């Protein structure tokens, strides 16, 4: 092989390398553009989602809780304390209770697992001394015929509401009837700071009904 042949071969290899680099650059730009376009389409769809107020709700989520406050006295309306016989057979029972924030002793956290360990449901429990324990959690607002689905939950297209419930009802429903895993964590926090989340439900019922929200599952 003479010097001319070697130079021609080297020139041909460089040409193929340059051409191949251009092809790979083009493919990379195309893939990036497709990803960006898909993201923009999903973001545009997500921004159009609006929670609805007037639907045929499932009986266990029909009535919403709210509270009124005078000084350190908080009256919570529509506390859930249902009587369950099975996971699907129950008698709805809502209660009105008045709590004194001066009796607040501690704040605890329940973590509820009902399937994958990547998905958990937190429940706050307030120990209000002689006035029992009151739980708050963000629940999914299901209409009749609906159930939890991974895709709507992860995209934020499911409606949510704040539930107020008796702690015994919360625990028994999940452990005795739904047979789910429930873990209790003690939160080391001064009682006066623990009252903060209670104030979040201090809204009149008409305002709660007029401002529904969406829930999103995080993993």
C-alpha positions in Angstrom: 0.0 0.0 0.0 1.6 3.3 -1.1 1.4 6.6 0.6 -1.5 7.9 -1.6 -3.6 4.9 -0.7 -3.0 5.3 3.0 -3.9 9.1 2.8 -7.1 8.3 0.9 -8.1 5.6 3.4 -7.5 8.0 6.4 -9.5 10.7 4.7 -12.4 8.3 4.1 -12.4 7.2 7.8 -12.4 10.9 8.9 -15.4 11.5 6.6 -17.3 8.6 8.0 -16.5 9.7 11.6 -17.7 13.3 10.9 -20.9 12.0 9.1 -21.6 9.6 11.9 -21.2 12.3 14.5 -23.7 14.5 12.7 -26.2 11.6 12.6 -25.8 11.0 16.3 -26.1 14.7 17.1 -29.3 14.9 15.0 -30.8 11.8 16.8 -29.9 13.3 20.2 -31.6 16.6 19.3 -34.7 14.7 18.0 -35.0 12.7 21.3 -34.6 15.8 23.4 -37.2 17.6 21.4 -39.7 14.7 21.8 -39.1 14.7 25.5 -39.6 18.4 25.8 -42.7 18.3 23.6 -44.2 15.5 25.8 -43.5 17.4 28.9 -45.2 20.5 27.6 -48.2 18.5 26.5 -48.5 16.9 30.0 -48.0 20.2 31.7 -50.6 21.9 29.5 -53.1 19.1 30.3 -52.4 19.2 34.0 -53.0 23.0 34.1 -56.5 22.4 32.8 -57.5 20.1 35.7 -60.1 21.7 38.0 -61.7 19.9 41.0 -65.5 19.6 40.8 -67.8 20.4 43.7 -71.2 19.0 42.9 -71.0 15.2 42.2 -72.6 12.1 43.5 -70.1 11.4 46.3 -69.5 8.1 48.0 -71.4 8.0 51.4 -68.2 8.0 53.5 -67.0 11.2 52.0 -70.2 13.2 51.5 -70.0 15.4 54.6 -67.0 17.7 55.1 -65.5 18.7 58.4 -65.1 22.3 59.5 -64.3 24.2 62.7 -65.2 27.4 64.5 -62.9 29.0 67.2 -63.4 31.3 70.1 -60.2 31.9 72.0 -58.6 28.5 72.8 -62.0 26.7 72.3 -62.3 25.0 69.0 -65.6 23.4 68.0 -65.1 20.8 65.2 -68.2 19.8 63.2 -68.7 16.5 61.4 -66.0 14.4 63.1 -66.1 11.0 61.5 -66.8 8.2 64.0 -68.5 5.5 61.8 -69.6 2.1 63.0 -68.0 -0.5 60.7 -69.1 -4.1 60.4 -66.9 -4.9 57.4 -64.7 -2.8 55.2 -67.7 -1.9 53.0 -70.6 -2.2 55.4 -70.9 0.7 57.8 -73.2 3.2 59.4 -72.1 6.8 59.0 -71.9 8.8 62.2 -70.8 12.4 62.5 -70.2 14.2 65.8 -69.6 17.7 67.0 -67.0 18.2 69.7 -65.5 21.2 71.4 -61.9 21.1 72.4 -59.7 23.3 74.6 -56.3 23.9 73.0 -55.0 24.3 76.6 -55.5 20.6 77.0 -53.4 19.7 74.0 -50.6 17.3 75.2 -48.9 16.0 72.2 -48.9 15.4 68.4 -48.4 12.0 66.9 -48.1 10.7 63.3 -49.6 7.6 61.9 -48.2 6.2 58.6 -50.6 4.0 56.8 -49.4 1.5 54.1 -52.1 -0.4 52.0 -50.0 -1.8 49.2 -46.6 -0.8 47.9 -44.1 0.5 50.5 -43.5 3.4 48.1 -47.0 4.7 48.8 -48.0 5.9 52.3 -50.8 7.9 53.9 -49.9 10.2 56.8 -52.4 10.9 59.6 -51.9 13.5 62.3 -53.3 12.6 65.8 -53.8 15.2 68.5 -53.8 14.0 72.1 -56.2 16.5 73.8 -56.1 14.9 77.2 -59.5 14.1 78.7 -61.2 15.2 75.5 -59.8 12.2 73.6 -57.7 12.1 70.5 -58.6 13.8 67.2 -57.1 12.8 63.8 -56.7 14.9 60.7 -55.7 13.6 57.3 -56.0 14.5 53.6 -58.3 12.1 52.0 -59.4 11.4 48.4 -62.8 12.7 47.5 -64.3 9.8 45.6 -67.5 10.0 43.6 -69.7 6.9 43.3 -68.0 4.3 41.1 -64.6 5.7 41.6 -61.6 4.2 43.3 -57.9 4.9 43.8 -55.8 4.7 40.7 -52.0 5.1 40.5 -52.0 7.3 37.4 -54.6 9.9 38.5 -53.0 9.9 41.9 -49.5 10.6 40.6 -50.7 13.3 38.2 -52.7 15.3 40.7 -56.1 14.8 39.0 -57.9 13.4 42.1 -59.9 15.6 44.4 -59.0 15.9 48.1 -60.5 17.1 51.4 -59.5 17.4 55.0 -60.9 14.6 57.2 -61.5 15.0 61.0 -62.0 11.7 62.8 -61.9 10.0 66.1 -58.6 8.2 66.5 -60.2 4.9 67.5 -62.2 4.9 64.3 -59.1 5.7 62.2 -57.1 2.8 63.7 -59.8 0.2 63.8 -60.9 0.8 60.2 -57.4 0.3 58.8 -56.2 -2.6 61.1 -59.4 -4.5 61.9 -61.4 -4.2 58.7 -59.0 -3.1 55.8 -56.1 -5.2 57.3 -53.6 -2.5 56.4 -50.3 -1.7 58.0 -50.3 1.2 60.5 -47.3 2.7 62.2 -47.3 5.2 65.1 -44.5 7.8 65.5 -44.2 10.2 68.4 -43.5 13.8 67.5 -41.3 15.7 69.9 -42.9 19.1 69.8 -44.0 21.6 72.4 -47.9 21.5 72.8 -48.3 25.1 71.9 -46.7 24.5 68.5 -48.7 21.3 68.0 -51.9 23.4 67.7 -50.8 24.9 64.4 -52.4 22.2 62.1 -55.7 22.5 64.0 -56.1 26.1 62.7 -55.9 24.9 59.1 -59.4 23.5 59.3 -60.8 26.7 60.8 -62.9 27.6 57.8 -66.7 27.9 57.4 -68.4 25.0 55.5 -69.4 27.3 52.6 -65.8 28.3 52.0 -64.6 24.6 52.1 -67.3 23.7 49.6 -66.5 26.6 47.3 -62.7 25.8 47.2 -62.1 22.2 46.5 -58.6 21.0 45.8 -56.6 18.2 44.1 -54.5 15.5 45.7 -51.2 14.2 44.3 -49.4 11.0 45.3 -45.6 11.4 45.8 -43.2 8.5 45.7 
